Amino acid sequence: LTIAPAIIVSPGSTVLFTASLFAILLVYLRTDIPTSRGLILGIVLANFTLTVLLWFTSYQLGNLETINLLNVPAELFTVSPRVFLSGTLLTLLDFSLVVIIYELLSLRVSWLPQPGRILLTLLVVLVFDSLAFSAVLALGEPNFGDVLRGQLVGKSIGAVSYSILLSAYLRLIEPTPVKAPARAIEDVFSILTYRERYQRVRARLKVAEEANLAKSRFLANMSHELRTPLNAIIGFTSILLERNPGEEERTFLRRVLENGKHLLELINGLLDLSKIESGRNELNIAPVDLNRLVQETVGQLQGQAVRKQLDLHLELPANPAQLETDRMRMKQILINLIGNSLKYTDQGQIIARLSADADSGRPTRIDILDTGIGIADAELESIFRPFYQEPARSRSDGGTGLGLAISRALCEQMGHRLQVSSEAGSGSQFSIVFGAPGQ
């Protein structure tokens, strides 16, 4: 529209676009970046959809001889796809610039009152938009200067009007909550980078890690306070059993003793896991003869296999296999793994197999294979979670649900990997895979 000599104004561009910037800045100041980003993308998508609909309607009226019952002028729907699509992309850029420039002003010229920052923000963005939109619309045309003047005049008036309206609204109707200002230049561009979401996730993760570490340290420090009274209960109960009490008293004392030992096992497991998680578990790394260690562990558990009429046997390399590791912790892992196999195998055999490299003689892995009840595919990772009890391995078996969690944590601390492969009803294979030298 020509509103004055040498001044051509686009009402939609001047009024509606300026109002959209007002809405974006209002939402940003009242809420947060994710909400503003959602509004920006929504408006841009709506603008793009409107462009497509206008073009399609214009095409129908002009080329398909569609009946125009309301006699609406076809020129109303005539659009230039180049102009509208360029305007859509420019809209996305300008909406982002509103937030970025406001944050830059808050960071660099914090002494300027909020109404001044709002006015300056709208003026800078609208002047930039006037130059860019005029170039897209009429660059090289005789009326380019008229269009540019119209854009600058109309959008400058809009910037002043909407900044006054926005400042009055934020001061009188709904005061703006105090927002944390940007602390660095890179934070200003969080409207584009999703930085604020990353920072929130990091903050929550830090709180969770600190809480978990505090829990682990607390439990690790409670070793004496928890175990001393339990050992006293177990010890005095054992003494009372040796004094030949009556049958009923003996039954009660045995229950106390069994539950005390179970609770002590649970506490020991919790303390071990807590020490590992809190970084307080110290390893004694030294050369270990794994042939002898595996043989010694299997011999220690052979009695359980005999009682269940199971075949527990060894497969060892011909030559001694030495490994730099913690002997006590490695034995603890082997007892857990072989003990699990004994617990969940009712018939067949259990094999403890130590493998070594044929050339160097360095041990590569220890496999514990059994013909027990096996593990379902869906449970293969869950069994390593503390206190996890899969349906086939219920608490009636007397386990604490900590053995495998501790075994995996110890393996990782020593630079090894604990793996499992199994099939429900067909047995299991747990494998300790040793890391390369120096790892």
Secondary structure by P-SEA (a helix, b strand, c coil): ccccccbbbccccccaaaaaaaaaaaaaaaccaaaaaaaaaaaaaaaaaaaaaaaaaaaaacccccccccccccccccccaaaaaaaaaaaaaaaaaaaaaaaaaaaccccccaaaaaaaaaaaaaaaaaaaaaaaccccccaaaaaaaaaaaaaaaaaaaaaaaaaaaacccccccccccccccccccccccaaaaaaaaaaaaaaaaaaaaaaaaaaaaaccccaaaaaaaaaaaaaaaaccccaaaaaaaaaaaaaaaaaaaaaaaaaaaaaaaaccccccccccaaaaaaaaaaaaaaaaaaaabbbbbbbbcccbbbbbccaaaaaaaaaaaaaaaaaaccccccccccccccccccccbbbbbbccccccccccccccccccccccccccccccccaaaaaaaaaaaacbbbbbbbccccbbbbbbccccccc
